Amino acid sequence: MQPRKAKQSETVSNDQPAEHAGEETDRRTQLLHIALKRFAEQGYHQTKISDIVVEAGVAQGTFYWHFKSKEALALEIIATGREQLLSAIGQGYRRDAGTLADMVKASEALFVRLFDFALENRYLMGLLLIGSGVDEPVRQSIRETRAAMELAFRRNMERAIELNMLPAELDVELRAALLMSMIEGVITRWLFGSEGTYDHITQITAKRLAAEAANFEFYGLLGQS
């Protein structure tokens, strides 16, 4: 995942050379990546700042130069992931009307982006979908991220209604909740299915998973061949 760029005042002073500024940005990125991996593998509370800096090969003071606390680092990780996830969903916002086949195709493309992102950002998705034992501010940020994703799906549906592609009486709040639950469940089983339980799902490609999800979204259990 690509972390948000730090504000200049947080990392370098105005008179520092560009080369040093780049080094500071790289160091910040390194700390974010190490922390995220440890959060996913060891748990949030089990991960200590000392663990992060030892793996990064830097002094503890370097960590505090970039981040106020472990919680602040975790919140930045989540905020960055939220921006990227919402960008992927937002690309499904329709500009023009189309047929049912167009909607299925667009939905499939959206799911491909989401599943590809999830696969490339496995540790982030673990934090967002099954992360536990985090402090309340981090937990709240996770809830807000998932709620924002659901709202983005809802806006896509509302836009389709405006274009007369979906019926006006559609309960978009309920449909968005159902869609979000499906996506969360599928990604969780696909990426983190326990051994022997979801072996078949874990072997499916992102492209096929997206096609199945889009088919189910519009045609239900019977599907359409």
N, C-alpha and C positions, 0 to 999 in steps of 0.2 A: 504494500500500500504506500502511496505517496503522502507523507505528512504535510500538514499545512506549513507554509513558510512562516518562520518566526518574525516577529516585528524586529526592526533593526535595533531598537533599544533593548531588546531581550538578549541579543546575541553579540552584537559588535557595535563599537562606537563609530561615529561618522568619519573619523580620520583613519580608520584601519584600512589597510590595503585590500583590494578585491580578493587577492589570493587567500588572505587570512579569513576574510568573510566567508569564502567558499568552504574553507576547512571547518569553520564553526557550524555552518549549515550541514555539512556531511556528518559531523560529530553528533549534532542534534538528531539527525535521521537515524544514525547508528543506535543511539540510546533508545529511540522510539521502537525500533525493530527488535532489539534485544528484549526490552521490557514486554512487548506484546507477545513474543514467543514464550517468555517465561510465565506470563499471566496464563497463557493457554495450557502450558504443560505442567506447571507447578501450582497454579492458583494465584489469585491476587494477593491474599494475605501472606502466603508462603514465600512470595517474591520480595526480597529485601533490596533496598537501594544499593547496599554493599555488593549484592550478587550482580546487579546490573553493571556497576562500574568496574568490577573485577573482570567480567567478560569483555567489556569495552576497552579495558586496558587504560583507564583514566582515573584520576583522583576523584574522590567524592565531591570535592568542591566544584569540579567540572559539571557534575550533574546539577547542582544547585545554581550554577551559572545559567543553565538552560531552563530548568523547571523549578518551581517553587516547592513542589512535593511530589511524591509518587501519585497521589490523587490527581494533581494537576496534569501530570503526564498521561494518565489513563483517560482523563477527560478530553485531552487533545487527540488522542488516538481515536476515540469514539466520534468526536466532532468531525474529524477528517474523513472517517469512514462513512459518516452520515452524508456528507456533501457528495461523495462519490456514488453512493447508492441512489440518492435522490436524483443525481444527474442521469444515471442509467434509466431510472423509471421515467423521468421527465422527457426522455427522448421518445417515449410512446405517446406523448400528447399530440393529438391529431390536428393538422392544419386544415385538411380538406376532408370532405365526406368520401365514403367508399362503400364497397359491398361487404357482406359477411365474410367472404373469403379474404378480403383486404384486412379486416379486423383480426382474423385468425393469424394471418401472416405477420401482421404488425405485432401482435401479442407474442408470437413465437420469437420474433427478433428481440423483443424486450426481454423475454426470459433467457435467451441465449446470452445477452449482455449480463444479466444478473447472475446466472450460473457460472459464466466464465469469471466474473469478478469474484464470486464466492470461492471458486477453486483456486484462484490466484491469491486470495486473501483468507486462507483457511483459519489462521489464528484470530483474525478480526471477527470472522463469523462465529467462531467458537465463543469469543467473549460476548458477542451480541445475542447469541441464541441459547447457549447453555452455561454462560458464565454465572458463577454463584460465589457467595462469600465475599462480595465486594462491598465497599462502604456505600452508604445511602446516596451520596451525591453521584457516584458512578452508576449505581443501580438506576437512579432517576434519569440519568443521561441515556442509558440503554433503553429505558421505557420510552423516552421522548423520541429516540431514533426510530424505534419500531412503529410508534404512532405516526411519525412523519412519513414513513414509507407507506403506511396504510392510507394516509391522507392523499399522498401522491397518486396512488392507484384510484382513489375515489375521484380525484380531479380529472384523471384520464377518462373515467366513465361519464362524468358530468359533461365533459367536452363531446363525447360520442353522442350523448343525448341531444346536445345543442345542434349537432349535425344531423339529427334524425337517424342515427345509426343504431341507437338503442331506444327502447320504448320509454316515454316520459315517466311512466308510473314505476319504473324500476327502483327498487329500494337500494340506492347506491351505498348507503352506510353499511347495510347488511352484506351486500355483495362484496364490498371492499374488505370487510372483515373476514369473510369466507376465503377470498382470494389470498389475503395476507397469511391466514392460517395455513392454507395449502402450501404456499411458498416456503414459509418457515419450516413446516414439517418435512417437506421434500428435501430442502437443503440440509437440514439436521440429519436425516437418515442417509442422504447421499454422501455427506462428508464425514459423519461421525458414527455411522451405524456400528453397533457392537458386533464382534466377530460371530458369525453364524446366524445373526438375526436379520440383517439387511444386505447380505452378500450380493444378491442380484442387483439391488438398487445402486450399490457402490460401484458396480462395474459399468453402469450406463454412462454414455458420453453426455456432455452438456447439451449438445445439439439435439440428441434424441430425447433427453429429458425435457427440453424446452418444447419440442413438438408434442410430446405427450401431455404436458401441462396446458398448452394452448388448446389442444383438442378437448381436454377435459373441461376447461374453462367455458367453452362455448357449446359442447355437445354432451357433456355429462358422462355417465358410466357407459352408455351405449357407444359413444364416440362416433367417429366418421372415418371410414377407411379411404 
